[in-house]
């Protein structure tokens, strides 16, 4: 109820497309990994992202390529944290999990 005693009309719902979650998560991962790729001729491919939204919460899976040598667990944790923060902040959706799958390690000086 509003302060004047009148009932506020129910407004409806907001539904966010899966591609929005995918875009936000992919960009967050790229931003975090940019420093790890700095100074290398080759960079990893854009992360592959899948999302499942259920009950107002999102679970994301990201397939990433990482530079090698590097602290892989530190990079994966940084990606998880950035994706969780950005998706939550920009969509207002609770993130219940972010799985980071390392699909490829790229040695320094490697060519595709």
C-alpha positions in Angstrom: 0.0 0.0 0.0 1.1 3.5 -0.7 1.5 6.1 2.0 -1.8 7.6 1.0 -3.6 4.4 1.7 -4.2 3.4 -2.0 -3.2 0.1 -3.3 -0.3 0.2 -5.8 -1.1 -1.7 -9.0 0.9 -4.8 -9.6 3.3 -4.0 -12.4 4.1 -7.3 -14.1 7.3 -9.1 -14.5 10.7 -8.7 -16.1 12.1 -11.6 -18.1 15.7 -11.5 -19.2 16.7 -13.5 -22.3 19.4 -16.1 -21.9 21.5 -14.3 -24.5 21.7 -11.3 -22.2 23.2 -13.5 -19.4 25.5 -15.1 -22.0 26.8 -11.7 -23.2 27.4 -10.3 -19.7 29.2 -13.4 -18.5 31.4 -13.6 -21.6 32.4 -10.0 -21.4 33.2 -10.3 -17.7 35.4 -13.3 -18.3 37.2 -11.6 -21.2 37.8 -8.5 -19.1 39.3 -10.6 -16.2 41.5 -12.6 -18.6 42.8 -9.7 -20.6 45.7 -9.1 -18.1 46.7 -12.7 -18.3 46.9 -12.5 -22.1 48.8 -9.2 -22.1 52.1 -9.3 -24.0 51.2 -12.5 -25.9 50.9 -12.6 -29.6 48.1 -15.1 -29.4 45.0 -14.7 -27.3 42.3 -17.2 -26.3 39.1 -17.4 -28.1 35.9 -15.8 -26.8 34.5 -17.9 -23.8 31.7 -20.2 -24.6 28.9 -19.6 -22.2 25.7 -21.5 -21.4 23.1 -20.5 -18.8 20.2 -22.1 -17.0 17.8 -19.8 -15.3 15.3 -21.4 -12.9 13.3 -20.1 -10.0 14.8 -16.6 -10.3 18.4 -17.9 -10.1 21.1 -18.4 -12.8 23.7 -21.1 -13.2 26.4 -20.5 -15.8 29.0 -22.6 -17.4 32.0 -21.0 -19.2 34.4 -22.8 -21.5 37.6 -20.8 -21.6 41.1 -20.9 -23.1 43.9 -19.9 -20.7 47.5 -18.9 -21.2 50.1 -21.4 -20.1 52.1 -21.2 -17.9 49.8 -19.3 -15.5 48.1 -19.9 -12.1 45.0 -21.7 -13.6 43.1 -21.9 -10.3 43.6 -18.2 -9.7 42.3 -17.3 -13.2 39.3 -19.6 -12.8 38.4 -18.1 -9.4 38.8 -14.6 -10.8 36.5 -15.5 -13.7 33.9 -17.0 -11.3 33.9 -13.9 -9.1 33.7 -11.4 -12.0 30.9 -13.3 -13.7 28.9 -13.6 -10.5 29.3 -10.0 -9.7 28.5 -8.6 -13.2 25.5 -10.9 -13.8 24.0 -10.1 -10.3 24.7 -6.4 -10.6 23.4 -5.9 -14.2 20.4 -8.2 -14.1 19.4 -8.4 -10.4 19.4 -12.2 -10.7 20.9 -14.4 -8.0 23.8 -16.5 -9.4 23.9 -19.9 -7.7 26.9 -21.3 -9.6 29.6 -20.5 -12.2 31.5 -23.5 -13.6 34.7 -22.7 -15.5 35.8 -25.4 -17.9 39.3 -25.0 -19.2 39.0 -26.1 -22.8 42.5 -25.3 -24.0 45.9 -24.2 -22.6 47.8 -21.9 -24.9 51.6 -22.1 -24.4 53.6 -18.9 -24.9 54.6 -18.6 -28.5 52.1 -21.2 -29.7 50.5 -20.9 -33.1 47.0 -22.2 -33.9 
